Amino acid sequence: MVDIQGSCDARFARVRDAFERNFTELGDVGASFAMTVEGEFVVDIWGGHRDAAGTQPWVEDTIVNVYSSTKTMTALSALLLADRGELDLHAPVARYWPEFAQNGKEGVEVRHLLSHSAGLAGLDLPYPDDVWYDWDDVAERLAAQAPWWEPGTASGYHAITQGNLVGEVIRRISGRSPGTFLREELAEPLGADFHLGVDPKHFPRIGELIPPPVTPEEMIEMEPGSIAERTIGGKVVDPADTKTAAWRQAEMPAANGHGNARGIVRIQTLLANHGTAFGQTLMSPEGCLAVLEEQTNGVDHVLGLPIRFGLGYGLPGEIMPATPNDKVCYWGGYGGSVVVRDLENRAAFSYVMNRMEAGIVGDERGFRLWNAAFESLA
């Protein structure tokens, strides 16, 4: 029996039960789950071990690489700028990043970056394996590259490139790297333990990611030369990389954020609670509700699944578990992490773990918790 630490309001006991059953029935090694309602924590729990050998306990301040749950932080940074009037989400990207207006991209809008519909799901080959650690190189490649399909017509999951695309717009407007902007404008004001570009002083408390049984290439059926194959068919993500200082200290705003469920929820509560969280009012209610503006709805070119995208987040659709209303937005990370916001009930919750499963944007463990959280809200 795993020792579950932390606190859980009696109303959400089924969430704690689902969290514990993830260990006893689904093989979780170490994990955390947190949830707020109307800006207050109702669940903040953790348990298990932060290493595969089971020798080091997952403690209150354990953090791990959360892969694409990072995207929700980058999207919220863009929404914050938009709410302040510094960024027009319907404007051409080239208004902020002039070099981007090459190779037929003059009409690509910021909202296309946020909805994975810009046609830039990956980098044109060839490129070096360590290209993602060189921000300027990636930005120059994306600015020069032609779209792989007509922008705005459909989504194609920008697995890594979305972070660089949105992050460069943030950098051009704010004069700060996306990691610095996130830290100064969101993480620090909201007291959140979340990092995009990890200071080495935090390395000792980073949990070990345990690779999934199959690779992304094996998860998705890909025709040679297809958009899916060009996006994730190369050496893009390898869990072994997350153990290196180069990966941890880089800023990859789509993939290498480090945190735990509590840290994620402290930031995403801002969106769920209509702009106010933990004594800080940083956005307007209107700026938060903008996330629900549908941008695409159809089979994704990369994932091969029917997905609805709003502004930076997925919206309820046929492939996702049930939601209590249509004001829910979500995303998840490679291996299993999940982040959900319910703007109707002003609720935010997240699940973060270290044993990865064969899922690009979630799996049964997170979906169990998803269902338990929404059932508790009913």
C-alpha positions in Angstrom: 0.0 0.0 0.0 1.4 3.4 -1.0 1.7 6.1 1.6 -0.4 9.1 0.3 0.7 12.4 1.8 -0.9 15.8 1.7 -4.5 17.0 2.1 -7.8 16.2 0.5 -11.2 17.8 1.3 -13.8 15.1 2.2 -15.9 16.2 -0.8 -13.1 15.0 -3.1 -12.4 11.6 -1.4 -13.0 9.8 -4.6 -10.1 11.7 -6.1 -7.8 10.5 -3.4 -9.1 6.9 -3.9 -8.5 7.1 -7.7 -5.0 8.5 -7.0 -4.2 5.5 -4.7 -5.7 3.0 -7.2 -3.3 4.4 -9.8 -0.5 2.9 -7.7 -2.2 -0.4 -6.7 -3.8 -1.1 -10.1 -2.0 0.8 -12.8 1.6 0.7 -11.6 2.3 4.3 -10.7 5.7 4.8 -9.1 5.6 8.4 -8.0 3.0 11.1 -8.6 1.2 14.2 -7.4 -2.3 15.6 -7.9 -3.7 19.0 -7.0 -7.0 20.8 -7.5 -8.4 24.2 -6.7 -12.0 25.3 -6.7 -12.8 29.1 -6.7 -9.1 29.7 -6.1 -8.7 27.5 -3.0 -6.9 24.1 -2.8 -9.3 21.2 -2.2 -6.8 18.5 -3.0 -3.0 18.5 -2.8 -1.6 15.0 -2.5 1.5 13.1 -3.5 3.1 9.7 -2.9 5.3 6.9 -4.1 9.0 7.2 -5.2 10.8 9.6 -7.4 13.2 6.9 -8.7 12.6 3.7 -10.6 14.5 1.7 -7.9 12.1 2.8 -5.2 14.8 4.1 -2.9 13.9 7.8 -2.8 10.4 8.9 -1.7 8.4 11.4 -3.8 8.1 14.3 -1.3 6.2 17.6 -1.2 8.7 19.5 -3.3 9.6 16.8 -5.9 9.4 18.1 -9.4 9.7 16.3 -12.8 9.8 17.1 -16.5 6.1 17.4 -17.5 6.6 17.4 -21.3 3.6 19.0 -23.1 1.8 20.1 -20.0 4.4 22.9 -20.4 2.4 24.1 -23.4 -0.3 25.3 -21.1 2.1 27.6 -19.4 3.4 29.1 -22.6 -0.2 29.5 -23.9 -1.2 31.3 -20.7 1.8 33.6 -21.1 0.5 34.6 -24.5 -3.1 35.1 -23.2 -1.7 37.3 -20.5 0.0 39.5 -23.0 -3.2 39.6 -25.1 -5.3 40.6 -22.1 -2.9 43.5 -21.5 -3.4 44.7 -25.0 0.2 44.0 -26.0 -0.6 41.0 -28.3 -3.4 40.7 -30.8 -4.1 37.0 -31.2 -5.7 37.6 -34.6 -2.8 39.6 -36.0 -0.2 38.3 -38.3 2.8 36.8 -36.5 5.0 39.0 -38.7 3.7 42.1 -36.9 5.8 41.0 -33.9 8.4 38.9 -35.7 9.1 40.5 -39.1 11.5 37.8 -40.3 8.6 35.3 -40.0 7.0 36.7 -43.2 8.9 34.3 -45.5 7.9 31.4 -47.8 4.1 32.1 -47.8 3.7 32.8 -44.1 2.7 36.5 -44.3 -0.9 35.7 -43.4 -0.2 33.2 -40.6 -1.8 34.6 -37.4 -0.8 34.2 -33.8 -3.9 32.2 -33.1 -2.7 29.6 -35.7 0.5 29.1 -33.6 -1.7 28.5 -30.5 -4.0 26.1 -32.2 -1.3 24.0 -33.9 -2.6 25.0 -37.3 0.3 27.1 -38.6 1.7 24.3 -40.8 5.0 24.2 -38.9 4.7 21.0 -36.9 8.3 20.2 -37.2 11.6 21.4 -38.7 12.7 20.7 -42.3 15.6 18.3 -42.4 18.4 18.2 -42.0 19.1 19.6 -38.5 21.5 18.6 -35.7 20.2 16.5 -32.8 21.0 19.3 -30.4 19.2 22.0 -32.4 16.5 22.4 -29.7 19.1 23.8 -27.3 19.9 26.7 -29.6 17.0 29.2 -29.5 18.2 31.5 -32.2 18.9 28.6 -34.6 15.4 27.2 -34.2 13.8 30.6 -34.6 15.7 31.3 -37.8 14.8 27.9 -39.3 11.1 28.4 -38.5 11.1 31.9 -39.9 12.5 30.7 -43.2 10.5 27.5 -43.5 7.4 27.1 -45.7 4.2 25.6 -44.1 3.6 21.9 -44.6 -0.1 22.6 -45.2 -2.3 25.6 -45.6 -2.2 27.5 -42.3 -5.5 27.8 -40.4 -7.2 24.9 -42.3 -6.5 22.1 -39.8 -4.4 21.3 -36.8 -1.2 19.2 -36.9 0.3 18.8 -33.4 3.3 21.1 -33.2 4.9 18.8 -30.6 8.1 20.8 -30.0 7.9 23.8 -32.4 4.8 25.4 -30.9 6.8 26.4 -27.8 9.5 28.1 -30.0 6.9 29.8 -32.2 4.8 31.2 -29.4 7.9 31.8 -27.3 9.5 33.9 -29.9 6.4 36.1 -30.1 6.6 36.5 -26.4 10.3 37.3 -26.6 9.8 39.9 -29.3 7.0 41.7 -27.4 8.4 41.5 -23.8 12.2 41.5 -24.5 12.5 38.5 -22.2 12.9 34.8 -22.9 9.7 32.8 -22.5 11.1 31.1 -19.4 12.0 34.5 -17.8 8.6 35.9 -18.7 6.8 32.9 -17.2 8.9 33.1 -14.0 8.5 36.9 -13.5 4.9 37.3 -14.6 3.2 34.1 -13.4 5.3 31.7 -11.3 6.7 34.2 -8.8 3.6 36.4 -8.4 1.5 33.2 -7.8 4.1 31.4 -5.7 4.4 28.5 -8.1 7.2 26.0 -8.1 7.4 25.7 -11.9 10.5 26.1 -14.1 11.2 26.6 -17.8 15.0 26.5 -17.7 15.9 24.9 -14.4 18.5 26.5 -12.1 21.0 23.7 -11.2 20.2 24.3 -7.5 16.9 22.4 -8.1 18.5 19.4 -9.8 18.7 17.3 -6.6 14.9 17.2 -6.2 14.1 16.3 -9.8 12.4 12.9 -10.1 13.6 10.3 -12.6 11.4 9.8 -15.6 10.8 6.1 -16.3 10.4 5.6 -20.1 7.2 4.2 -21.6 7.0 0.7 -23.0 6.9 2.0 -26.6 8.2 5.1 -28.4 6.1 7.9 -30.0 7.0 6.4 -33.4 5.4 3.1 -32.3 2.4 4.8 -30.8 1.2 6.6 -34.0 0.8 4.9 -37.4 3.0 7.0 -39.7 3.4 6.8 -43.5 7.0 7.6 -44.6 7.2 11.2 -45.5 3.8 12.1 -43.9 3.3 15.1 -41.7 3.2 12.8 -38.7 6.5 11.1 -39.6 8.2 14.4 -40.3 7.0 15.8 -37.0 7.9 12.9 -34.5 9.6 10.3 -36.6 13.1 11.6 -35.9 15.0 11.9 -32.6 12.8 14.6 -31.1 12.0 13.3 -27.6 14.0 10.8 -25.6 13.3 10.4 -21.9 17.0 9.8 -21.3 17.7 13.4 -22.3 15.8 14.7 -19.3 18.6 13.5 -17.1 21.1 15.9 -18.7 21.9 19.4 -17.6 21.6 20.6 -21.2 17.9 19.5 -21.4 17.0 20.8 -17.9 18.6 24.3 -18.4 17.3 24.8 -21.9 14.1 26.7 -22.6 11.8 24.4 -24.7 8.4 26.0 -24.0 6.5 23.1 -25.5 8.3 20.2 -23.7 10.7 20.7 -20.9 8.9 22.6 -18.1 9.6 21.1 -14.6 7.1 21.1 -11.8 4.6 19.1 -9.9 0.8 19.2 -9.7 0.7 21.9 -7.1 3.0 24.2 -9.1 1.0 23.8 -12.3 -2.3 24.4 -10.5 -1.1 27.5 -8.7 -0.5 29.0 -12.2 -3.5 27.6 -14.1 -5.9 28.6 -11.3 -5.5 32.1 -12.7 -7.3 31.0 -15.9 -9.9 28.8 -14.2 -10.8 31.5 -11.6 -11.3 34.2 -14.2 -8.0 36.1 -13.7 -7.6 36.0 -9.9 -5.5 33.6 -7.9 -3.8 33.6 -4.5 -4.4 37.2 -3.8 -3.3 38.3 -7.3 -5.5 39.7 -10.1 -3.5 39.4 -13.3 -6.1 39.0 -16.0 -9.7 40.0 -16.8 -12.5 37.5 -16.9 -12.9 38.2 -20.6 -9.2 37.6 -21.3 -9.5 34.2 -19.6 -12.7 33.1 -21.4 -11.0 33.9 -24.8 -9.3 30.5 -24.4 -12.5 28.8 -25.4 -12.6 30.4 -28.9 -12.6 27.4 -31.2 -9.9 27.5 -33.8 -9.9 24.0 -35.3 -12.1 21.0 -35.1 -11.1 17.8 -37.0 -8.6 15.0 -37.4 -5.2 16.2 -36.4 -2.5 15.7 -39.1 0.0 14.4 -36.6 -2.0 12.6 -33.9 -4.5 11.2 -36.3 -7.3 11.9 -33.8 -10.3 14.2 -33.9 -9.3 17.2 -31.7 -10.9 20.6 -31.1 -8.4 23.4 -30.3 -9.1 26.7 -28.7 -6.4 29.3 -28.1 -3.6 27.2 -26.7 -5.7 24.5 -25.1 -7.7 21.5 -26.2 -11.5 21.8 -25.9 -14.1 19.0 -25.1 -14.6 16.6 -28.0 -15.4 13.1 -28.9 -12.1 11.5 -27.9 -12.0 13.0 -24.3 -13.7 11.8 -21.1 -17.0 13.6 -20.3 -17.0 17.2 -19.0 -19.7 18.8 -17.0 -20.0 21.8 -19.3 -18.5 23.3 -22.5 -16.2 25.7 -20.6 -13.5 23.2 -20.0 -10.0 23.3 -21.6 -7.2 20.9 -21.1 -3.9 19.4 -22.3 -1.5 16.7 -21.3 2.1 15.7 -21.6 3.9 12.8 -23.2 3.8 9.9 -20.8 0.8 10.9 -18.8 0.7 14.3 -17.1 -2.7 16.1 -17.4 -3.8 19.7 -16.8 -7.5 20.7 -16.8 -9.4 23.9 -16.2 -13.2 24.2 -15.8 -14.1 27.9 -16.2 -17.7 27.3 -15.3 -17.0 25.7 -11.9 -13.8 27.8 -11.5 -11.8 24.6 -11.0 -8.3 23.6 -12.0 -6.5 20.3 -11.5 -3.4 18.5 -12.6 -1.8 15.1 -12.4 2.0 14.7 -12.6 3.9 11.4 -12.5 7.3 9.9 -13.3 6.4 6.5 -14.7 5.5 7.2 -18.3 2.8 5.4 -20.2 2.2 5.0 -24.0 0.3 8.2 -24.5 1.1 11.5 -26.2 -1.6 13.5 -24.4 -2.7 11.4 -21.5 -3.7 7.8 -20.4 -6.0 5.9 -18.1 -4.4 7.2 -14.9 -5.1 10.8 -15.7 -8.5 10.1 -17.1 -9.5 8.3 -13.9 -8.6 11.3 -11.9 -10.3 13.5 -14.5 -13.6 11.6 -14.0 -13.3 11.5 -10.2 -12.7 15.3 -10.1 -15.7 16.1 -12.2 -17.9 13.7 -10.4 -16.9 15.3 -7.1 -17.8 18.7 -8.5 -21.3 17.6 -9.5 
